[in-house]
Amino acid sequence: MNADSADSIGRPTGAKTEYEVSYGRETIRFTLRRTARRTLSISVHPDLSVEVTAPSGAALEQVKAKVRRRASWILKQQDYFSRFPDSPPPRRFVSGETHWYLGRQYRLKVEEAESEKVRLKAGFLRVNVKRKGDPVRVEALLDQWYSARAQVRFEMSLEKCGASFRRDGITAPQLRLRKMKKRWGSCTTRAFIYLNPELIKAPTHCIDYVVTHELCHLKYPNHGKEFYTLLDRVMPDWKKRKERLESFRS
């Protein structure tokens, strides 16, 4: 989640530095990333980490003061995320393991074959690989399969959700896939939308939420009143979709 003026689903760039501020008996630790942006934003991630993105010229005390003012919100978000289950253990990419696709779990079935490919068949994700005991290759094949389907499904979502913005003069942006460690998507003022291919594992209504969120940012870059007024209008149930996405663990 994100406060103030930034895309809460985008991933900033630039070097990070760690700081902390006191709030009553609590200590809030955060990483600071400076960019060429004009505004300051605060993000709380599902792993409870806090990230601040600030203009390159913003004074450190100004940044810390902003964090203190938003301390109550930050602690509430950390409490919210702490209620969800821990992330699953690292994948081993072997038969019997479960993997997500469009909000459903499928068992992995790795089979040795001359021709390498991935298929979704009879409730299984079947991976044909030349060497069965090669989890690195299995992972690579799955990544390719997910990315290919993500491109198609995200384009469909963009076309469907974009129809709700025609009256606002928002033209269809270009879609690009980008792997992001902590975020599902981001947008730029150049009318590009970037989506994390990992989002293809989430339910379809969550994909539509992320796309709609980013389309709103094409008109209102900040998370101000106008942004949420637009989001409420085009997707009245966005809060439920957002909560489902935040609780999703692939």
PLY file of the C-alpha trace (Angstrom):
ply
format ascii 1.0
element vertex 250
property float x
property float y
property float z
element edge 249
property int vertex1
property int vertex2
end_header
0.00 0.00 0.00
1.09 3.56 -0.55
0.36 6.96 0.93
0.35 10.40 -0.65
1.65 11.04 -4.13
2.91 7.98 -5.96
1.93 4.91 -7.83
1.58 2.31 -5.06
2.04 -0.53 -7.53
5.08 0.87 -9.29
8.70 0.24 -8.42
11.05 3.24 -8.12
14.68 3.16 -9.15
17.86 4.49 -7.59
20.06 3.72 -4.61
18.49 3.10 -1.21
19.63 4.27 2.24
18.17 3.11 5.56
16.90 5.48 8.27
14.56 5.41 11.25
12.24 7.73 13.17
10.60 7.44 16.59
6.85 7.58 17.09
5.86 7.21 20.73
7.25 3.87 21.82
7.55 2.67 18.23
10.55 2.90 15.92
9.78 3.05 12.23
12.63 1.95 9.99
12.49 2.86 6.33
14.59 2.83 3.19
14.95 6.09 1.29
15.28 6.16 -2.46
15.91 9.46 -4.19
14.75 10.04 -7.75
14.03 12.86 -10.17
10.35 12.84 -9.22
8.70 15.98 -7.81
6.74 14.45 -4.97
7.39 12.25 -1.94
5.66 8.93 -1.41
5.57 6.31 1.34
4.93 2.62 0.63
4.34 -0.22 3.06
5.00 -3.67 1.57
3.57 -7.06 2.54
6.89 -7.98 4.19
6.22 -4.99 6.53
9.10 -2.97 5.09
8.64 0.76 4.57
9.99 2.52 1.51
10.11 6.26 0.93
10.68 7.72 -2.51
11.65 11.40 -2.44
12.88 14.11 -4.81
16.66 14.24 -5.04
16.72 17.70 -3.47
14.45 16.97 -0.49
16.16 17.53 2.88
16.46 14.47 5.10
14.66 16.18 7.98
11.80 17.01 5.64
11.57 13.32 4.72
11.66 12.21 8.34
8.99 14.75 9.27
6.73 13.32 6.58
7.28 9.79 7.90
6.39 10.94 11.42
3.19 12.58 10.17
2.22 9.34 8.44
3.40 7.09 11.27
-0.11 6.12 12.39
-1.01 5.05 8.84
2.27 3.15 8.45
1.71 1.17 11.64
-1.87 0.35 10.62
-0.66 -1.01 7.28
2.03 -3.10 8.96
-0.58 -4.51 11.31
-2.85 -5.27 8.35
-0.16 -7.17 6.46
0.98 -9.04 9.57
-2.37 -10.85 9.67
-1.70 -12.70 6.44
0.14 -16.04 6.25
3.88 -16.07 5.70
5.18 -16.44 2.17
5.44 -20.02 0.93
8.83 -21.78 0.96
11.07 -21.44 -2.12
9.99 -23.44 -5.15
11.90 -26.61 -6.07
10.26 -27.08 -9.51
9.65 -30.80 -9.11
6.63 -33.02 -9.78
3.89 -32.73 -7.18
4.60 -29.11 -6.33
1.66 -26.69 -6.70
1.78 -23.55 -8.82
-0.79 -20.81 -9.38
-2.38 -19.63 -12.60
-5.27 -17.13 -12.75
-6.10 -17.69 -9.09
-6.16 -21.49 -9.22
-3.59 -24.01 -8.07
-2.25 -26.69 -10.37
0.12 -29.55 -9.64
3.37 -29.62 -11.52
4.19 -32.71 -13.53
7.70 -32.82 -14.95
8.23 -35.31 -17.77
11.32 -36.10 -19.81
10.87 -35.58 -23.54
12.80 -34.64 -26.67
10.66 -31.55 -27.29
10.50 -29.03 -24.43
7.16 -27.34 -23.75
4.64 -26.46 -21.04
0.95 -27.36 -21.17
-2.00 -26.89 -18.86
-3.86 -30.18 -19.15
-6.26 -32.17 -16.94
-5.57 -30.05 -13.88
-1.78 -30.33 -14.20
0.94 -27.99 -15.33
2.89 -30.43 -17.49
6.46 -29.51 -18.26
8.33 -31.50 -20.89
12.07 -31.11 -20.39
15.04 -32.88 -21.97
16.62 -33.62 -18.60
14.09 -34.41 -15.87
16.49 -33.66 -13.03
17.07 -30.06 -14.12
14.93 -27.73 -11.96
16.64 -24.63 -13.34
15.45 -25.52 -16.84
11.96 -26.33 -15.55
11.80 -22.91 -13.91
12.94 -21.20 -17.11
10.31 -22.99 -19.19
7.59 -22.08 -16.70
8.69 -18.43 -16.70
8.43 -18.34 -20.49
5.00 -19.95 -20.37
3.72 -17.53 -17.74
5.09 -14.49 -19.58
3.50 -15.52 -22.87
0.11 -15.95 -21.25
0.52 -12.79 -19.21
1.02 -10.72 -22.36
-2.20 -12.05 -23.88
-4.31 -11.87 -20.72
-3.09 -8.42 -19.71
-3.82 -7.06 -23.20
-7.38 -8.39 -22.87
-7.73 -6.74 -19.47
-6.34 -3.46 -20.74
-8.83 -3.41 -23.61
-11.76 -4.29 -21.35
-10.91 -1.92 -18.51
-9.85 0.86 -20.86
-13.42 1.17 -22.16
-14.43 2.73 -18.83
-12.02 5.63 -19.37
-13.08 6.81 -22.80
-15.16 9.67 -21.41
-12.06 10.85 -19.52
-10.01 11.18 -22.68
-7.55 8.45 -21.67
-6.17 6.66 -24.69
-4.97 3.09 -24.60
-1.38 3.01 -23.32
1.32 0.60 -24.41
1.71 -2.49 -22.24
5.08 -3.86 -21.24
6.02 -6.70 -18.92
8.59 -6.10 -16.22
9.51 -8.33 -13.31
9.27 -6.39 -10.06
10.27 -7.69 -6.66
7.60 -6.00 -4.56
5.03 -4.54 -6.92
2.43 -5.63 -9.41
2.58 -2.71 -11.80
3.50 0.88 -12.55
2.85 3.55 -15.15
4.75 6.46 -16.65
3.83 9.87 -17.96
4.77 8.58 -21.40
1.60 6.48 -21.36
3.29 3.17 -20.74
1.89 0.63 -18.31
4.27 -1.94 -16.86
2.83 -5.09 -15.33
4.63 -7.79 -13.41
4.22 -11.12 -15.25
3.80 -12.74 -11.81
0.36 -11.09 -11.73
-0.85 -13.80 -14.14
-0.94 -16.12 -11.13
-3.56 -13.98 -9.38
-7.35 -14.13 -9.93
-8.59 -12.34 -13.03
-10.57 -9.75 -11.05
-7.32 -8.80 -9.30
-5.57 -8.37 -12.65
-8.37 -6.05 -13.76
-7.93 -4.05 -10.53
-4.22 -3.48 -11.13
-4.84 -2.46 -14.74
-7.62 -0.08 -13.70
-5.45 1.40 -10.94
-2.70 2.18 -13.45
-5.15 3.63 -15.97
-6.36 6.03 -13.28
-2.77 7.16 -12.81
-2.58 8.21 -16.44
-5.04 10.97 -15.56
-4.07 11.57 -11.93
-0.43 10.66 -11.13
-0.93 11.21 -7.40
-3.14 9.41 -4.89
-5.30 12.42 -4.28
-9.04 12.81 -3.90
-9.57 13.04 -7.65
-7.69 9.78 -8.21
-9.91 7.85 -5.81
-13.06 9.53 -7.10
-12.19 8.22 -10.56
-11.28 4.77 -9.23
-14.56 4.58 -7.29
-16.49 5.46 -10.41
-14.90 2.99 -12.81
-14.50 0.14 -10.31
-16.78 0.50 -7.27
-15.56 -2.75 -5.68
-11.85 -2.00 -6.04
-11.21 -2.21 -2.29
-12.33 -5.85 -2.16
-10.20 -6.69 -5.17
-7.21 -4.91 -3.64
-7.60 -6.78 -0.36
-7.80 -10.11 -2.19
-4.67 -9.30 -4.15
-2.77 -8.30 -1.02
-3.71 -11.56 0.66
-2.69 -13.59 -2.39
0.41 -15.70 -1.94
1.72 -17.48 -5.02
0 1
1 2
2 3
3 4
4 5
5 6
6 7
7 8
8 9
9 10
10 11
11 12
12 13
13 14
14 15
15 16
16 17
17 18
18 19
19 20
20 21
21 22
22 23
23 24
24 25
25 26
26 27
27 28
28 29
29 30
30 31
31 32
32 33
33 34
34 35
35 36
36 37
37 38
38 39
39 40
40 41
41 42
42 43
43 44
44 45
45 46
46 47
47 48
48 49
49 50
50 51
51 52
52 53
53 54
54 55
55 56
56 57
57 58
58 59
59 60
60 61
61 62
62 63
63 64
64 65
65 66
66 67
67 68
68 69
69 70
70 71
71 72
72 73
73 74
74 75
75 76
76 77
77 78
78 79
79 80
80 81
81 82
82 83
83 84
84 85
85 86
86 87
87 88
88 89
89 90
90 91
91 92
92 93
93 94
94 95
95 96
96 97
97 98
98 99
99 100
100 101
101 102
102 103
103 104
104 105
105 106
106 107
107 108
108 109
109 110
110 111
111 112
112 113
113 114
114 115
115 116
116 117
117 118
118 119
119 120
120 121
121 122
122 123
123 124
124 125
125 126
126 127
127 128
128 129
129 130
130 131
131 132
132 133
133 134
134 135
135 136
136 137
137 138
138 139
139 140
140 141
141 142
142 143
143 144
144 145
145 146
146 147
147 148
148 149
149 150
150 151
151 152
152 153
153 154
154 155
155 156
156 157
157 158
158 159
159 160
160 161
161 162
162 163
163 164
164 165
165 166
166 167
167 168
168 169
169 170
170 171
171 172
172 173
173 174
174 175
175 176
176 177
177 178
178 179
179 180
180 181
181 182
182 183
183 184
184 185
185 186
186 187
187 188
188 189
189 190
190 191
191 192
192 193
193 194
194 195
195 196
196 197
197 198
198 199
199 200
200 201
201 202
202 203
203 204
204 205
205 206
206 207
207 208
208 209
209 210
210 211
211 212
212 213
213 214
214 215
215 216
216 217
217 218
218 219
219 220
220 221
221 222
222 223
223 224
224 225
225 226
226 227
227 228
228 229
229 230
230 231
231 232
232 233
233 234
234 235
235 236
236 237
237 238
238 239
239 240
240 241
241 242
242 243
243 244
244 245
245 246
246 247
247 248
248 249
